[in-house]
Amino acid sequence: MTDYAKARELGEQAREKEWTRPSFAKQLFLGDFRLDLVYPAPTLADEATKRGEDFVRAVRRYLDTHVDPAAIERTAQVPDEVVKGLAGLGAFGITISEEYGGLGLPYLYYCRALMLVGSYCPALATLLSAHQSIGVPQPIKLFGTEEQKREYLPRCARGEVSAFLLTEPDVGSDPARLSTTAVRDGDDYVLDGVKLWTTNGVVADLLVVMARTGKKISAFVVEADSPGITVKRRNAFMGLRGIENGVTEFSQVRVPAKNLIGREGEGLKIALTTLNTGRLSLPATCAGNAKWAVKIAREWGNARVQWGRKIGEHEAVATKIAFIAATAYALEAVCELTSRMADDQRNDIRIEAALAKLYASELSYQVLDELLQIRGGRGYETAESLVARGERGVPVEQMLRDSRINRIFEGSSEIMRLLITREAVDAHLSAAGELINPDASRKERAQALRQAGRFYARWLPTLVAGSGNLPAGYAEFGPLAAHLRFVERTSRKLARSTFYGMSRWQGRLEHKQSFLGRIIDIGAELFAMTAVCVKAEEDAHDLGRRPYELADTFCQQARRRAEALFARLWDNSDSQDARLARYVLEGRYTFVEEGILDPSIEGPWIGSPQGGENVRRKIL
């Protein structure tokens, strides 16, 4: 079996294969626009809403009076007293139930809190989200024993920092190559290996460690001060300078067998399931970044005058401001709808959460890039430099640097598209079966052809017409009804395009990553359009026409992006690009590299730090 086949098999074993609850996004990709699954949006009980609002206000007061984001950027460290202060508010146990010492708040308010923190200090938002979204609390809540919950959740809620350790120097999105091992020895497991990019790892008290137990991967809770654990260094990055991210080495680390989370071999399943809701933290911080960008664009667009007019009144700048404002409103809508669905628990949101992460990380970066362009040279200048020469210290360049990692964190955009693709086309793969397996026998393919024929005979006729073809469809949404009709029609067109791709490439479709990526990006636009229409309809009761105006502009922009993606499904240079890239890798065009000097510091492409002291520190 090839390495690719092994990685694919491991991924399939870790997937949740059953769909026991409905999924709006899954049906959307199948051409079935189930608006009833998201509208009206789920609501919270009054008591939960009050507690959530009180908490967000308390966090806002604390940030305003005790946190200096410029100092965190300058010193590259979140002060211990800030961590302890937030712990005192319960910010490290937002979604941990009250039974285990947490606040027990809904995901909606977890996300609103992170939206607030992320707009003010992204490094601090990363500390809180890495602890709660992928650190110890979430996998223990979902898969831990009652003993583990009572042991670890109260500690996490009190502010003992946790971290998640999966990535290794030679292992990113391909866990089949994981080399950290956990070998059973009596009542313990013995861990050996090196983990890279351990966010919070430098200051963590508790770790979730993924390690190989035989041929499969398992998850463990590990005390960070266990003998044999060494934090080899604290890493420095382009942005998020305040995060405590390190390289952690395990050498003969003994971990009690009772610290195994779930069963042996369930590690990847635990990681993927944890991220179904864990990914909601990134859309929240991205939405916070975008909402902050609206404020700066508005204020600067009015303050700066060129050629006798405010720059915001010049069309070249006005189009950027419109994009920023409309996108910020939409990202908040996507984040809120997905978190409400997580709280409601009636829907399977594995695709929605992944779409929210992908879409928000991509669009928020574009928003901040456009904001920097509007600010011009001042956008490129650091906030400290601006202050030093007598101007307002607006940290646009820092926000752009900080946000860039969001397109890589918790699954790069490219990996997210592949992950979503696998879930979105699950019905096709189940129907086609061995038909698209290049190794299937003639008999197996014939049987699969009959099975697929029955599925498509029922499914394809449903893609011909729908509510989107009716002039009065979705009339309850008033001026936004036309956009929902577009979403319904386009979801059917998207499903047909997926079918055409399946028919054309069959088993080779999984390697047509550019085609599939565009399919997913179109679906993301449709999901965002739905979310923003639902939010605007709800907000209009209190805010009048203003939400409609934002949603309408966003939908106009999203429609054009979706139409451009459709055009590129079949008219593109993908094959030529892939061929050219192969030639580049083979060294065919090294003459292009002539006339330059490489400033890179010599060393291996993939390696681990050697020697040095343990840089782990405990927050006091």
C-alpha positions in Angstrom: 0.0 0.0 0.0 1.3 3.4 -0.9 1.9 6.2 1.6 -1.0 8.1 0.1 -3.3 5.1 0.4 -2.2 4.6 4.0 -2.9 8.3 4.9 -6.2 8.1 3.2 -7.2 4.9 5.0 -6.2 6.4 8.3 -8.3 9.5 7.6 -11.3 7.4 6.6 -11.0 5.4 9.9 -11.1 8.6 11.9 -14.1 10.1 10.1 -17.6 10.2 11.6 -19.3 8.0 9.0 -22.8 8.3 10.3 -25.2 11.3 9.8 -27.6 10.9 12.6 -28.7 14.5 12.5 -29.6 16.7 9.5 -26.9 19.0 8.1 -27.8 22.2 6.3 -24.5 22.4 4.5 -24.5 18.7 3.4 -27.9 19.2 1.8 -26.8 22.5 0.2 -24.0 20.7 -1.6 -26.6 18.1 -2.8 -28.8 20.8 -4.3 -31.3 20.7 -1.5 -31.7 24.2 0.1 -33.1 23.4 3.5 -33.7 26.9 4.8 -35.9 25.4 7.5 -32.8 24.0 9.2 -31.4 27.5 9.9 -34.4 29.8 9.8 -35.7 31.0 12.2 -32.2 30.8 13.8 -32.2 28.9 17.1 -32.6 31.1 20.2 -31.3 30.8 23.7 -33.2 30.8 27.0 -33.5 34.2 28.7 -31.4 33.1 31.6 -28.5 31.9 29.4 -28.7 35.1 27.4 -28.5 37.3 30.6 -25.5 35.3 31.9 -23.8 35.5 28.6 -24.3 39.3 28.2 -23.1 39.9 31.8 -19.9 37.9 31.1 -19.1 39.7 27.9 -19.6 43.0 29.6 -17.3 41.9 32.4 -14.6 40.8 29.9 -14.9 44.2 28.1 -14.4 46.1 31.3 -11.4 43.9 32.2 -9.7 44.4 28.8 -10.3 48.1 28.9 -8.9 48.6 32.4 -6.2 45.9 32.8 -4.9 44.8 29.3 -2.4 46.8 27.2 -2.3 45.2 23.8 0.6 47.4 22.7 2.7 46.2 25.6 1.9 42.6 24.7 3.0 43.2 21.2 6.1 45.0 22.4 7.2 42.5 25.0 5.9 39.4 23.1 4.3 38.1 26.3 0.9 38.1 28.0 1.5 39.2 31.6 0.8 36.6 34.2 -1.5 38.9 36.1 -3.7 39.3 32.9 -4.0 35.5 32.7 -4.9 35.2 36.3 -7.4 38.1 36.0 -9.2 36.5 33.1 -9.2 33.2 35.0 -10.9 35.0 37.8 -13.7 36.0 35.5 -14.1 32.4 34.3 -12.7 33.0 30.9 -10.8 29.7 30.9 -14.0 27.7 31.5 -16.6 29.5 29.4 -18.2 26.3 28.0 -17.2 24.0 30.8 -20.4 23.2 32.7 -21.0 24.6 36.2 -21.0 21.1 37.6 -17.2 21.0 36.9 -16.5 24.6 38.0 -17.0 26.4 34.7 -19.4 29.1 33.5 -21.5 26.7 31.4 -22.2 29.4 28.8 -23.5 28.7 25.3 -21.1 28.6 22.3 -22.8 31.9 21.1 -21.3 33.8 24.1 -18.0 31.9 23.9 -17.7 33.2 20.4 -18.9 36.7 21.3 -16.3 36.9 24.0 -13.5 35.7 21.6 -14.8 38.2 19.0 -14.3 41.0 21.6 -10.9 39.8 22.8 -9.7 39.1 19.2 -10.6 42.7 18.1 -8.4 44.0 20.9 -5.5 41.5 21.3 -5.4 38.6 18.9 -2.6 36.9 20.9 -4.8 36.8 24.0 -7.7 35.4 22.0 -5.4 32.7 20.8 -4.4 31.8 24.3 -8.0 31.4 25.4 -9.2 29.6 22.3 -6.3 27.1 22.1 -6.9 26.3 25.7 -10.7 25.7 25.3 -11.2 24.7 21.7 -8.5 22.2 21.1 -6.9 21.9 24.5 -7.9 19.6 27.4 -11.5 20.8 28.1 -13.2 19.9 24.8 -11.9 16.3 24.2 -12.4 15.5 27.9 -16.0 16.9 27.7 -16.7 14.8 24.6 -14.8 11.6 25.3 -13.5 11.6 28.8 -14.6 9.3 31.6 -16.4 10.8 34.6 -13.2 10.4 36.6 -11.3 12.4 34.0 -13.9 15.1 33.9 -13.8 15.6 37.7 -10.0 15.5 37.7 -9.2 17.9 34.8 -12.2 20.1 34.0 -12.2 22.1 37.3 -8.5 22.7 36.9 -9.0 24.0 33.4 -11.8 26.2 34.5 -9.7 27.7 37.3 -7.1 28.8 34.8 -4.6 26.0 34.5 -3.6 26.4 30.9 -3.9 23.5 28.4 -2.4 22.8 25.0 -2.9 20.4 22.1 0.1 18.5 20.7 -0.4 16.8 17.3 2.0 18.5 14.8 5.6 17.2 14.5 8.6 18.6 12.6 7.9 16.2 9.7 4.1 15.8 10.2 1.6 18.5 9.5 -1.8 17.6 7.9 -0.6 14.0 7.3 -1.0 12.2 10.6 -0.3 8.8 9.0 3.4 9.8 9.4 3.1 10.5 13.1 6.3 9.3 14.9 5.6 10.1 18.6 5.0 6.7 20.3 3.1 5.6 23.4 4.1 2.1 24.5 2.1 0.3 27.2 4.2 -0.7 30.2 2.2 -2.1 33.0 -0.2 0.6 34.3 1.5 3.3 32.3 2.2 4.3 28.7 5.7 5.5 27.9 5.8 8.5 25.5 8.7 9.4 23.2 8.8 12.0 20.4 8.9 15.7 19.5 6.0 18.0 19.0 6.2 21.2 17.0 4.1 24.5 17.2 2.6 23.7 20.6 0.4 26.8 21.1 0.3 27.5 24.9 2.9 24.7 25.3 5.5 26.9 26.9 3.2 27.8 29.8 0.8 24.8 29.8 -0.1 22.8 32.9 -2.0 20.1 31.0 -1.4 18.7 27.5 -3.5 16.7 25.1 -0.9 14.5 23.2 -1.5 12.5 20.1 0.8 9.5 19.9 1.1 6.2 18.0 0.0 3.1 19.8 0.9 0.4 17.4 -0.5 1.2 14.0 -3.1 3.6 15.3 -3.1 7.0 17.0 -4.4 7.6 20.5 -4.9 10.7 22.7 -3.6 11.2 26.2 -3.9 13.9 28.9 -0.4 14.5 30.1 0.8 16.6 33.1 3.2 19.2 31.5 5.7 19.0 34.4 6.1 15.2 34.1 9.7 14.0 34.2 11.1 13.6 30.7 9.2 16.6 29.1 11.4 19.4 27.8 10.2 22.5 26.1 13.2 22.9 23.8 12.5 26.5 22.7 9.8 29.1 22.4 9.1 29.9 18.7 8.8 33.4 17.3 6.5 34.3 14.4 5.4 36.9 11.9 2.5 37.8 14.1 0.8 36.8 17.3 4.0 37.7 19.1 2.4 37.2 22.5 1.6 33.5 22.1 3.6 30.9 24.1 4.3 28.4 21.3 7.1 25.9 21.5 8.8 22.7 20.6 8.2 20.0 23.2 10.2 16.8 23.5 9.1 13.6 25.2 11.8 11.2 26.5 10.6 8.2 28.3 7.6 10.1 29.8 5.4 7.9 31.9 1.7 8.6 31.6 -0.8 6.6 33.7 -3.1 4.4 31.5 -6.1 6.0 33.1 -5.1 9.2 31.2 -5.9 7.6 27.8 -8.8 9.6 26.3 -11.4 7.3 24.8 -10.0 4.0 23.6 -6.7 3.1 21.9 -6.8 4.1 18.3 -9.4 6.8 18.6 -7.0 9.7 18.7 -7.7 11.1 15.2 -11.4 10.7 15.7 -11.2 12.6 18.9 -9.2 15.3 17.3 -11.6 15.7 14.3 -14.8 15.5 16.5 -13.3 18.1 18.9 -12.7 20.4 16.0 -16.4 20.3 14.9 -17.1 22.9 17.5 -13.5 23.8 18.4 -13.2 25.5 15.0 -15.8 28.1 16.0 -13.2 30.1 17.8 -11.4 31.2 14.7 -14.5 32.6 12.9 -15.2 34.5 16.0 -11.8 36.2 16.2 -11.9 36.8 12.4 -15.2 38.5 12.7 -13.8 40.6 15.5 -10.9 41.7 13.3 -13.3 42.6 10.5 -15.7 44.6 12.8 -12.7 46.5 14.1 -11.7 47.2 10.5 -15.1 48.8 9.8 -14.5 51.3 12.7 -11.1 52.3 11.4 -12.2 52.5 7.8 -15.1 54.8 8.8 -13.0 57.1 11.0 -10.1 57.3 8.6 -12.3 57.7 5.6 -13.8 60.8 7.2 -10.6 62.2 8.6 -8.3 62.0 5.6 -8.9 64.6 2.9 -7.3 64.4 -0.6 -8.0 66.5 -3.7 -10.6 68.5 -1.8 -12.7 65.4 -0.7 -12.7 62.9 2.1 -11.0 59.8 0.8 -14.0 57.7 1.7 -16.0 59.7 -0.9 -13.6 58.7 -3.7 -15.0 55.7 -5.5 -11.7 53.8 -5.5 -11.8 53.9 -1.7 -15.5 53.7 -1.3 -15.7 50.3 -2.9 -13.1 49.0 -0.4 -15.1 50.4 2.5 -18.3 48.8 1.2 -16.5 45.5 1.0 -15.1 45.8 4.5 -18.5 46.7 6.1 -20.6 44.2 4.2 -18.1 41.4 4.8 -17.8 42.2 8.5 -21.5 41.9 8.9 -21.6 38.6 7.0 -18.7 37.1 9.0 -20.5 37.9 12.2 -23.7 36.3 10.7 -21.8 33.1 9.8 -20.2 32.9 13.2 -23.4 33.5 15.1 -25.5 31.1 13.0 -23.0 28.3 13.4 -22.6 28.8 17.1 -26.3 28.9 17.6 -26.6 25.6 15.7 -23.9 24.2 18.0 -25.9 25.2 21.0 -29.2 23.9 19.6 -27.6 20.5 18.8 -30.3 19.5 16.4 -28.0 19.7 13.4 -24.7 18.0 12.5 -22.4 21.1 12.0 -19.2 19.4 11.0 -19.4 20.9 7.5 -20.8 24.3 8.7 -18.0 24.7 11.3 -15.4 23.9 8.7 -16.9 26.3 6.1 -17.1 29.0 8.8 -13.4 28.6 9.6 -12.4 28.5 5.9 -14.5 31.4 4.8 -13.9 33.7 7.8 -10.1 33.2 7.7 -9.9 34.0 4.0 -12.3 36.9 3.9 -11.1 38.6 7.1 -7.5 38.6 5.8 -8.8 40.3 2.6 -10.6 42.9 4.8 -7.5 43.8 6.7 -5.4 43.9 3.6 -7.9 46.4 2.1 -7.9 48.4 5.3 -4.1 48.6 5.1 -4.4 49.9 1.5 -6.9 52.5 2.6 -4.5 53.7 5.3 -1.6 53.8 2.8 1.8 54.4 4.3 0.2 54.7 7.8 -1.2 51.2 7.4 2.3 49.8 6.8 3.8 51.8 9.7 3.7 50.3 13.2 1.4 51.7 15.9 4.4 52.6 18.1 6.1 54.5 15.2 2.8 56.4 14.6 2.6 57.4 18.2 6.2 58.4 18.3 5.7 61.0 15.6 2.5 62.3 17.1 -0.3 60.4 15.4 -2.9 57.9 16.6 -1.3 54.4 17.0 -3.6 52.3 14.8 -2.1 48.8 14.6 -3.3 47.8 11.1 0.0 46.2 10.1 0.0 44.1 13.3 -3.6 43.0 12.8 -2.8 41.9 9.2 0.3 40.0 10.5 -1.7 38.4 13.3 -4.5 37.3 11.1 -2.4 35.6 8.5 -2.0 32.5 10.6 -5.8 32.0 10.6 -5.5 30.6 7.1 -3.2 27.9 8.4 -4.3 27.3 12.1 -6.4 24.2 12.7 -6.2 23.1 9.1 -4.9 25.2 6.3 -7.4 26.5 3.7 -6.2 23.9 1.3 -6.7 21.1 3.8 -10.0 22.5 4.9 -11.3 22.4 1.3 -10.3 18.7 1.0 -11.9 17.9 4.4 -15.1 19.6 3.4 -15.1 18.0 0.0 -14.9 14.5 1.6 -18.0 15.3 3.7 -19.9 17.2 1.0 -19.6 14.4 -1.6 -20.2 11.6 0.9 -23.5 10.8 -0.7 -21.9 10.5 -4.1 -19.1 8.2 -2.8 -21.6 6.0 -1.0 -23.7 5.7 -4.1 -20.8 5.2 -6.6 -18.9 2.8 -4.3 -16.5 0.6 -6.2 -17.4 2.4 -9.5 -14.8 5.1 -8.7 -12.3 2.7 -7.2 -9.6 2.2 -9.8 -8.7 -1.1 -8.2 -12.2 -2.6 -8.3 -12.9 -5.7 -10.3 -15.2 -5.8 -13.3 -17.9 -7.5 -11.3 -17.6 -5.0 -8.4 -17.8 -2.1 -10.9 -20.9 -3.5 -12.6 -22.6 -3.9 -9.2 -21.6 -0.4 -8.3 -22.9 0.9 -11.6 -26.4 -0.5 -10.9 -26.3 1.0 -7.4 -25.3 4.4 -8.6 -27.9 4.3 -11.4 -30.6 3.8 -8.8 -29.3 6.8 -6.7 -28.9 9.2 -9.6 -32.2 8.2 -11.1 -33.9 9.5 -8.0 -31.6 12.4 -7.3 -31.0 14.1 -10.6 -34.7 15.0 -11.3 -34.7 17.0 -8.1 -32.1 19.4 -9.5 -34.3 20.6 -12.4 -36.5 23.1 -10.6 -37.2 24.5 -7.1 -38.3 27.4 -5.0 -35.6 29.6 -6.5 -37.5 29.5 -9.8 -40.7 31.0 -8.3 -40.9 34.8 -8.4 -42.6 34.9 -5.0 -40.2 32.4 -3.4 -38.9 33.4 0.1 -41.1 36.6 0.1 -40.9 36.8 3.9 -37.4 38.1 3.4 -38.6 41.2 1.6 -35.7 42.8 -0.4 -33.4 39.9 0.3 -35.8 37.3 -1.2 -34.1 37.4 -4.6 -30.8 36.5 -3.0 -32.2 33.4 -1.3 -33.8 32.4 -4.6 -30.3 32.7 -6.1 -28.9 30.5 -3.3 -31.5 27.8 -4.0 -31.0 27.8 -7.8 -27.2 27.9 -7.4 -27.2 25.1 -4.9 -28.8 22.9 -7.6 -26.3 24.1 -10.2 -23.5 23.3 -7.8 -24.8 19.8 -7.2 -25.1 19.3 -11.0 -21.5 20.5 -11.4 -20.3 18.1 -8.8 -22.1 15.3 -10.6 -20.5 16.3 -13.9 -17.1 16.2 -12.2 -17.8 12.7 -10.8 -18.9 11.5 -14.2 -15.9 13.0 -16.0 -13.1 12.0 -13.7 -14.6 9.2 -11.5 -11.9 7.8 -9.2 -9.5 10.6 -10.3 -11.8 13.3 -9.0 -10.1 13.3 -5.5 -6.9 14.5 -7.3 -8.7 17.4 -9.0 -8.1 19.6 -6.0 -8.5 22.9 -7.8 -11.9 21.9 -9.2 -13.0 20.6 -5.8 -11.7 23.7 -4.1 -13.8 25.9 -6.3 -16.9 23.7 -5.5 -16.3 24.3 -1.8 -15.7 28.0 -2.2 -19.0 28.4 -4.1 -20.7 26.5 -1.3 -19.1 28.7 1.3 -20.4 31.8 -0.5 -23.9 30.3 -0.5 -23.7 29.5 3.2 -22.6 33.0 4.0 -25.4 34.5 1.9 -27.9 32.4 3.8 -26.5 33.4 7.1 -26.4 37.1 6.4 -30.0 37.0 5.1 -31.2 35.2 8.2 -29.3 37.7 10.5 -30.6 40.7 8.6 -34.2 39.6 8.8 -33.8 39.1 12.5 -31.9 42.4 13.1 -34.3 44.4 11.0 -37.0 44.2 13.7 -34.8 46.5 15.9 -32.6 48.3 13.4 -35.0 48.9 10.4 -33.6 48.8 6.9 -29.9 49.2 7.8 -29.2 45.4 8.1 -31.0 44.8 4.8 -28.6 47.3 3.1 -25.5 45.6 4.4 -26.8 42.1 3.6 -28.0 43.2 0.1 -24.5 44.6 -0.7 -22.8 41.6 0.6 -25.0 39.2 -1.4 -24.3 41.2 -4.6 -20.6 40.8 -4.0 -20.9 37.1 -3.1 -23.0 36.4 -6.2 -20.3 37.8 -8.4 -17.6 35.8 -6.6 -19.6 32.6 -7.0 -20.3 33.2 -10.7 -16.6 33.8 -11.3 -15.8 30.5 -9.6 -18.4 28.7 -11.7 -16.8 30.1 -14.8 -13.4 28.7 -13.7 -14.7 25.2 -13.0 -14.4 24.3 -16.7 -12.3 27.1 -18.1 -9.0 27.2 -16.3 -5.3 26.4 -16.6 -5.2 23.7 -13.9 -3.6 21.0 -16.0 -1.0 23.4 -17.5 -0.3 24.8 -14.0 0.3 21.3 -12.6 2.6 20.4 -15.5 4.6 23.6 -15.1 4.9 23.0 -11.4 6.2 19.5 -12.0 8.8 21.0 -14.3 9.8 23.6 -11.7 10.3 20.9 -9.1 12.4 18.9 -11.6 14.7 21.9 -12.0 13.8 22.6 -15.6 13.6 26.4 -15.0 16.5 27.1 -12.7 17.6 29.8 -15.0 14.8 31.9 -13.6 16.6 31.9 -10.3 19.8 33.4 -11.7 20.8 36.9 -10.6 19.6 36.7 -7.0 21.1 35.9 -3.6 19.2 33.8 -1.0 19.2 35.4 2.5 18.1 32.2 4.2 20.3 30.9 7.0 21.8 27.5 6.3 20.3 24.5 7.9 18.1 21.4 7.2 14.7 22.0 5.8 13.2 19.8 8.6 14.9 19.4 11.9 14.6 19.7 15.7 16.5 21.9 18.2 19.4 20.2 19.8 20.5 20.7 23.4 19.6 23.8 25.3 17.7 24.3 28.6 14.1 23.7 29.3 12.3 27.0 28.6 8.9 26.0 30.1 7.6 28.5 32.6 4.7 28.3 34.9 2.3 31.2 35.2 2.5 32.5 38.8 
